[in-house]
Amino acid sequence: MSRQKKILMLAADKKVEALRMASGLTLLDDAVAIAVWGEPVTGPEADTQREALDFADVPIDDIGHDLDALAARILYSDVVYCV
């Protein structure tokens, strides 16, 4: 049995799509976290995805433009997806 991977989804350009992709990653047995770069993701589509991610206990951090926070999350992760 392999160890659980720590997956970071960086939502930067296509934020709602990043949330949707992160929802799909919850089907794995790996730990998924989301960092939102820039403005927070809002709107009805984002709300639907946030609800599903909340149900799956996936943390969503709005980090703004904080490079130190981003660097820390990247270093902590085994896999990083940028969308």
Secondary structure, DSSP 8 states (H G I E B T S, - for coil): -----EEEEEESSSHHHHHHHHHHHTTSSSEEEEEEEBS---SHHHHHHHHHHHHTT--EEEEET-HHHHHHHHHH-SEEEE-
